[in-house]
């Protein structure tokens, strides 16, 4: 049986490489509207420059507004919109012009562009202090960007488990996850944290480039044999390719009545049985947290050192309320605590 999936959701799945910041691709029939602009303050002499490289999406605009407000009194905060067509040469010219004390990279494609630009520099060129935001699995790769720190985009599983238990009148102890080899270390770290709350992770590994059949089989094992209490879906492009969603995840989930935790709001859609709860950072709070990180770097003479990666301080929850009420034991008294209700 072929599972149907709404076009809006399908379009959102095609851009998960944005580190969870979904932006739907435009169809040829859509009317094009001017992109909203980012509010900026006038340039001032004598102020250190913070250069922010970001795509122009609703989520990144939310982050930008709070980030810029927190820093504008002390720094010149300059946004630069990064598109798929932006080249390494254009990026290099921008950095040469602005001479930033720190660069903020927002989402995975922006990070990759920045890395390609860095590869064009002469050896031993000093690396600009860099802050990375809204990028998937930052803890796994941030050291590949010289002189970098940042804030993780994935909400720790322990946070999701605690939140889920407050929303649902059901036991949440055994959490299933489908993983590729590249993310086994990440899942192992989450397992240690989840154990603090008496939760365990059951991991079903698939290949580096899994087929739809592999995904379907893995989910069915978790639902029917392991009998998990919840399913945790990683923000992994390979696992969440559009065809994999339609032909792998969706058929396996048709008879699996457990909460499905996702890290992208667009994956919670009332027309399909996929994500029931999305838990991700509050983008405005993320901007304020990132601004505080810039202040810390300035106080330490722009030395990143070994500060590593911070966890997001504030989380928002999106709930497919119809699914949660019908199958998951949603506690009605908790409805006012949900940030986004999808119905």
C-alpha positions in Angstrom: 0.0 0.0 0.0 1.3 3.5 -0.9 1.2 6.0 1.9 0.1 9.5 1.0 1.9 12.4 2.5 0.9 16.1 2.3 2.9 18.2 -0.2 3.7 20.8 2.5 5.3 18.1 4.7 7.1 16.5 1.8 8.6 19.8 0.8 9.8 20.4 4.4 11.5 17.1 4.4 13.7 18.1 1.5 15.5 20.7 3.4 16.4 19.1 6.7 20.0 19.8 6.0 19.3 23.2 7.5 19.9 21.8 10.9 16.3 21.5 11.8 15.4 24.9 10.3 12.9 23.8 7.7 12.2 26.0 4.7 9.8 24.7 2.1 11.1 24.7 -1.4 8.9 26.8 -3.8 7.0 25.0 -6.5 6.8 26.5 -10.0 3.2 27.4 -9.4 3.8 29.5 -6.3 3.6 33.2 -6.4 7.0 34.7 -5.4 7.0 37.3 -2.7 9.9 39.5 -1.6 11.9 38.0 1.2 11.4 39.7 4.6 14.4 41.8 5.5 16.5 41.6 8.6 16.4 44.6 10.9 19.9 46.2 11.3 21.3 49.1 13.2 23.5 51.8 11.6 27.2 51.1 11.4 29.5 52.9 13.9 33.2 53.5 14.0 35.2 51.9 16.8 32.8 49.0 17.5 33.9 45.4 17.0 32.1 43.7 14.2 30.1 40.5 14.7 29.3 39.0 11.3 26.3 36.7 11.1 26.0 34.3 8.1 22.5 32.9 7.9 19.7 31.8 5.5 16.6 34.0 5.5 13.9 31.8 7.1 11.2 32.4 9.7 13.3 30.5 12.4 16.5 32.3 11.6 14.7 35.7 11.7 13.5 34.9 15.2 17.0 34.1 16.3 18.4 37.2 14.6 16.0 39.6 16.3 16.9 38.6 19.8 20.6 38.1 19.0 20.9 41.6 17.4 18.9 43.3 20.2 21.2 41.8 22.9 24.4 42.9 21.2 23.7 46.1 19.3 24.7 48.4 22.2 28.2 47.0 22.3 28.9 45.7 18.8 28.2 46.3 15.1 26.1 43.2 14.3 26.1 42.6 10.6 23.8 40.0 8.9 24.7 38.4 5.6 22.1 36.2 3.8 23.6 32.9 2.6 22.0 31.2 -0.3 22.7 28.0 -2.2 24.4 30.1 -4.9 26.8 31.9 -2.5 30.4 31.1 -3.5 33.6 30.8 -1.4 35.0 33.8 -3.2 31.9 35.9 -2.3 32.2 34.8 1.3 35.9 35.6 1.4 35.3 39.1 0.0 32.7 39.8 2.6 34.9 38.7 5.4 37.8 40.8 4.1 35.5 43.8 3.9 33.9 43.5 7.3 37.0 42.2 9.3 34.8 40.6 12.0 36.1 39.8 15.5 33.8 36.7 15.4 31.7 35.0 12.8 28.4 33.3 13.6 27.4 30.5 11.3 23.7 29.5 11.2 22.7 26.1 9.8 24.6 23.2 8.2 24.9 24.5 4.6 26.4 27.8 6.0 29.0 25.8 8.0 29.9 23.8 5.0 30.4 26.9 2.8 32.5 28.4 5.5 34.7 25.2 5.7 35.1 25.3 1.9 36.3 29.0 2.2 38.7 28.1 5.0 40.2 25.4 2.8 41.2 28.1 0.2 43.3 30.0 2.8 47.1 29.7 3.0 48.3 27.3 5.7 48.8 28.8 9.2 46.2 31.5 8.5 44.8 32.4 12.0 41.2 31.2 12.3 38.5 33.7 13.2 36.6 32.8 16.4 33.5 31.1 15.2 30.1 30.5 16.8 27.9 27.8 15.3 24.1 27.7 15.7 21.1 25.7 14.4 23.3 22.9 13.0 22.5 19.2 13.4 24.7 17.2 15.8 27.1 20.0 16.5 28.9 18.1 19.2 30.0 15.5 16.6 31.6 17.9 14.2 32.4 21.3 15.7 36.1 20.5 16.1 36.4 20.2 12.3 35.9 24.0 12.2 39.0 25.6 13.6 38.5 27.9 16.6 34.8 27.1 16.9 32.2 26.9 19.7 28.5 27.0 19.6 25.1 25.8 20.9 23.7 22.4 20.1 20.4 22.3 18.2 19.2 18.9 19.3 17.3 18.9 22.6 18.8 16.3 24.9 16.7 13.1 25.1 16.5 13.4 28.8 14.7 16.7 28.4 12.2 15.2 25.9 11.5 12.3 28.2 10.8 14.5 31.2 8.5 16.7 29.1 6.7 13.8 27.6 6.0 12.3 31.0 4.3 15.5 32.1 2.1 15.6 29.0 1.0 12.0 28.8 -0.7 9.6 31.2 1.4 6.6 30.3 4.7 5.1 31.1 7.7 6.3 29.2 10.7 4.2 30.0 11.8 2.3 26.9 12.7 4.6 24.0 13.5 3.2 20.6 15.7 4.8 18.0 16.9 4.0 14.5 20.6 4.9 14.0 23.3 5.0 11.4 26.9 4.2 12.4 27.9 7.9 12.3 25.6 8.7 15.3 26.2 5.7 17.6 28.5 7.8 19.9 25.8 10.5 20.1 23.1 8.0 21.0 25.4 6.4 23.6 25.9 9.8 25.3 22.1 10.4 25.4 21.7 6.9 26.9 23.8 7.9 29.9 21.7 11.0 30.4 18.4 9.2 30.0 19.4 6.7 32.6 19.3 9.5 35.2 15.5 9.6 34.7 15.1 5.8 34.6 14.8 5.6 30.8 16.7 3.3 28.5 17.3 3.6 24.8 16.9 0.6 22.5 18.9 1.2 19.4 18.3 -0.6 16.1 21.3 0.1 13.7 20.9 0.4 9.9 23.4 0.9 7.2 25.2 4.1 6.3 22.8 4.5 3.4 19.7 2.7 4.5 17.0 1.5 2.2 13.3 2.1 2.8 13.0 -1.6 3.7 15.7 -1.3 6.3 13.9 1.6 8.0 10.5 -0.1 7.9 12.0 -3.3 9.4 13.8 -1.5 12.1 10.7 0.5 13.2 8.6 -2.6 13.1 11.0 -4.5 15.4 10.9 -1.6 17.9 7.1 -1.4 17.9 6.2 -5.1 17.8 9.0 -7.0 19.3 10.8 -4.6 21.7 7.4 -2.9 22.5 8.9 0.5 23.1 7.1 3.3 25.0 8.2 6.0 22.6 10.1 6.4 19.4 12.9 9.0 19.1 13.6 10.2 15.5 17.0 11.7 14.9 17.5 14.8 12.7 19.5 12.7 10.2 19.2 13.6 6.5 19.8 10.0 5.4 17.0 8.7 7.7 14.6 11.5 6.8 14.9 11.6 3.0 11.4 12.1 1.4 11.3 8.6 -0.1 12.4 7.1 3.2 9.6 8.8 5.0 6.9 7.7 2.6 8.1 4.1 1.9 9.9 3.3 5.2 8.8 5.2 8.3 5.1 5.7 7.4 4.1 2.1 6.7 5.8 0.9 9.8 4.1 3.5 12.0 0.6 2.9 10.8 -0.1 0.4 13.6 2.4 1.7 16.1 0.5 3.8 18.7 3.4 5.3 20.6 4.5 8.9 20.9 7.0 9.8 18.2 9.5 12.5 19.3 11.0 14.6 16.4 13.3 17.6 16.3 11.6 19.5 13.5 8.2 21.2 13.9 7.2 20.5 10.3 7.3 16.7 11.0 4.3 17.2 13.3 1.3 17.2 10.8 -2.3 16.2 11.7 -2.8 14.5 8.3 -0.2 11.8 8.8 0.8 9.5 11.6 4.4 10.5 12.0 5.7 13.0 14.6 3.4 13.5 17.5 5.7 15.7 19.6 8.4 18.1 18.3 10.9 19.4 20.9 13.4 21.9 19.7 15.1 25.1 21.0 13.1 28.3 21.4 14.7 30.3 18.6 14.4 33.7 20.3 15.9 32.3 23.5 18.6 30.7 21.3 19.5 34.1 19.9 19.8 35.6 23.4 22.0 32.6 24.6 24.2 33.0 21.6 24.6 36.7 22.3 25.8 35.9 25.8 28.3 33.5 24.3 29.7 36.4 22.2 30.0 38.6 25.3 31.9 35.8 27.0 34.3 35.6 24.0 34.8 39.4 24.0 35.6 39.3 27.7 38.2 36.7 27.1 39.9 38.7 24.2 38.2 36.5 21.6 39.8 33.3 22.7 37.6 30.3 22.2 39.8 27.8 24.0 38.2 24.5 25.0 34.8 25.8 25.9 33.1 23.1 23.6 29.4 23.2 22.9 26.6 24.5 25.1 23.1 22.9 25.3 20.1 25.0 24.5 18.5 26.6 27.6 14.9 26.9 26.4 12.8 24.3 24.6 9.5 24.7 22.7 7.0 21.8 22.2 4.7 21.2 19.2 2.0 18.6 19.7 -0.3 16.9 17.2 -3.2 17.2 19.6 -5.7 15.0 17.7 -3.2 12.1 17.8 -2.2 12.8 21.3 -5.8 12.7 22.6 -6.9 9.7 20.6 -4.0 7.4 21.2 -1.4 8.7 23.6 -3.2 9.6 26.8 -2.7 13.3 26.6 -3.4 15.2 29.9 -5.8 18.0 29.1 -4.7 20.1 32.0 -1.3 20.4 30.3 -2.7 21.9 27.1 -1.8 25.5 28.2 1.8 24.5 28.5 2.1 23.4 24.9 3.7 26.1 22.7 2.3 25.0 19.3 -0.9 23.0 19.0 -1.4 21.3 15.6 -4.9 20.1 14.8 
